[in-house]
Amino acid sequence: MKRTLVQEVMTTGVVTAGEDMPFRHRVALLSGKGIGAVPVTGPAGQVLGVVPDSDLTAKAAGLPAVTVAPAATIEQAASIMRRRRAGRLPVTHPVTGRLAGIVTGPTCCASTCVPANRSAPRSRPRCCAGCPAQIPAG
């Protein structure tokens, strides 16, 4: 069975914030673009962290940044999001660290999760932050 790679499903042209962007500009950026988080990048385009709309006061959340490579599988990305309780992961070039795109929980969930139901054991983990689905057993 062919595995889907992150580079096949990632969103490109990601909105970013510079590490010194003022608070009010981050708020305007997130609300104006209707997005839930923004990757914070350094001068060379390297990802420093991700600031979610729930933590706009942080300079760059999650330092060092938790990212995934374009050649990773979406199952690997979902596993990282599950462990980190994150709803999205910046996708970075493996050599330069520059932002290449972003992958979100719902994108990964489409192929890695099963719908949650009342009869499922409570011990089965959720896929990622905000995901109502659960990782298949076994």
Residue, then its C-alpha position, 0 to 999 in steps of 0.5 A: m500500500k502506497r503511503t501518502l507523503v506530507q509534501e503531497v498534502m501540505t499547504t504552501g504559501v503559508v502566512t508567517a510572522g517575523e520573530d519581532m512582529p508586534f502583538r497587535h500585528r499578530v492579532a490583526l494577521l490571524s484575524g484578518k487571514g482567518i487562521g488559528a496559528v502562525p509560524v514564526t520565522g527568522p531572517a533566513g526563513q527558518v522556522l523558529g516556532v508556531v504561535p497559536d491564536s490562544d497564545l499571541t503573547a508568546k515570542a515563538a511558541g514551542l522553541p525549538a520548533v517542532t517540524v516535519a520534513p516533506a518526505a515524511t508520511i502523513e502517519q508520521a506527521a499525525s504521530i508527532m501532532r498527537r505526541r505534541r498535542a498540536g493541530r498543525l506542523p510546519v513543513t521544513h526543508p531538511v537541509t535549510g530549515r526554511l518553511a516549505g508548507i504546513v500540514t494540519g490535523p484534519t489533513c492527516c486525520a483523513s487517512t490515519c484515524v477512525p471516527a470516534n464512537r461510544s463503544a471505542p475504548r477510552s485508552r485509544p489516543r486522539c489523532c491530534a489537538g482538536c480531532p474528534a477521531q481516534i487512532p486505529a487500534g493495532 
